[in-house]
Amino acid sequence: MSATPLDASEADGLLAPLAPYSHYALAVSGGPDSLALLHLSAGWARRHGRAAPMVLTVDHDLRAGSRTEAETVGRIAEALGLRHAIVTWRHGPVEASSQARARGARYDLMAAYCTAHDIPALVTAHHLDDQAETFLMRLKRGSGLDGLAAIPDRGRWAGLRLLRPLLDIPKARLIATAVAAGLPFVTDPSNEDPQFERGRLRGAMAALSAIGLEPAAIALSARRLRRARSALESTVDAFLENHGQRSPAGYGSVSLPTLLCAPHEVALRTLARLIATVGGLSEPVRLAKLEALYAALAADPDTVQTLGRCQIVPSGGRLSIFREVRRAGLPRGELQPGERMLWDSRFRVELGTGEAEPVTVQALGEEGISTFTQDEGCTLAVPRLAACALPVCRRGNGRLVLPDFGHGGDLFTPPLSRHEARLVCRATFLWGAG
């Protein structure tokens, strides 16, 4: 039986979760799934008198023609009255792991664009078949509840709300929708390439369906597991509220004895939550690595560990999580007056319109700490590991100026001039990953 396109009534129901957002962005690659989302969203916005969404396309530069495909999306978006932007992933040689790296890079690039343009939500076209494939790939790796719950219908990362309104829709219906709308979609050949895990899995889906493992049944299991995950996450929320601390200076801690006495699943999720947020990760740390970390802490609670771009440091009965500063260092970027940026996937940094010139945003580091403690006679008021990984503004004359980190975010005592700090820049740590 051929699949039927989605109609306006169905689209209204599916896209209702977008209603709270006055503006949002669509992630559109040029494939049939995301072009169907583009078509449905444009119609929904017109019918309900809503502002047209922004359309973002990532040129991943993994194969010839990727730029042309991105530009085609732009023409389709403009024909529907929507604004479009292309963001490009700069990378080294292509390798077998490029698909996984590209997924992470896409989220990084789109989150950075949304932050710079004050867009609060990003909508993707993940669908029922994606859900089933993700479930099976994670089952193969021995994933636990989080992995098997697969793709959530909504989440939050780097201060951005992620929405996936098409998760219960089969891919065939999205293709039918794109065909009915006359959209010239493209098919990424790497999706069928057995060199990649997802390509191998898609090649096996017909055989799985023949024994009853239909995508809809697999996705139903994932949906039911998401219910259980949601209940556990509420328990972790309460655990962190009672036993954790979170600083606007970008680090967190939890009572170590209480963590080790907590139910194993709650402890693992608490570690995962803190590491994902402090480390600025778009992908969760694998369960096996979390289990190894927990076992190491239980065996020797005084050992410093590293995981997920973080240093995990036991001290004084607490376990503190700090952003790790590796040899390659942390990012640098230029910020113009009145602009905002996503820095290190952890901080939203905004430069006031009253500034006369741009600043360079970089990590404070040991050099910056010395500047304020030795040259200006201040005392560091937060852990040194946390301070090293914080953003600081460098003026054109070379002078370092601290952003305003908000209530409770003074890094030095006595506090530096709050008037100047507010005038220069504000940095907000983006708690709430997942």
Helices and strands as residue ranges (DSSP letters): H 8-14, G 16-18, E 25-27, H 32-47, E 54-59, H 66-79, E 83-88, H 98-116, E 121-123, H 128-140, H 145-148, E 154-157, E 160-163, H 171-180, G 189-192, H 197-210, H 215-243, E 244-246, E 252-255, H 256-261, H 264-279, H 287-299, E 305-307, E 310-315, E 318-323, E 333-335, E 340-343, E 347-351, E 359-363, H 365-370, I 371-375, E 379-380, H 384-388, E 391-394, E 400-401, E 412-413, H 418-424, E 425-429
